[in-house]
């Protein structure tokens, strides 16, 4: 009988198999125990993959679930100030469209407007890349520390299940 696998932290049924990173996880793999990661809350845990509904879990390379959005953003760092539109968002970072010139590894304070009735969400972020797609930022604080951001991403995921990752490799 096939069994579902839920995140032990948030009870979400959408978990992704991750690659082993630590020596402990490599040893666990010898006895059919694999690391899994919840895209909603970013919790990483070990679980047996025997008897899962999807026994052929491909590995997920993406660390966090990305949510397509269109949110206003302003940012500042050093002598640079800019604004733009957030195109996708996750608990680990975001991609924005902006005309402001920035460079990889620059650090900025971002102010994201999640809801007009609330003050902007303020986060520190580092520029990971600049491309035609936009400016990719990585948030510098751990995702679990930013409760408002996590709540926003979880609500967006539950309201729009079509924005969740493809069902390949997802235990439900």
Secondary structure by P-SEA (a helix, b strand, c coil): cbbbbccccccccbbbbbccccaaaaaaaaacbbbbbbcccbbbbbbbcccccccccccccccbbbbbbbbbbbbccccccccccccccccccccccccccccccbbbbbbbccccccccbbbbbbbcccccccbbbbbcccccccaaaaaaaaaaaaaccccccccccccc
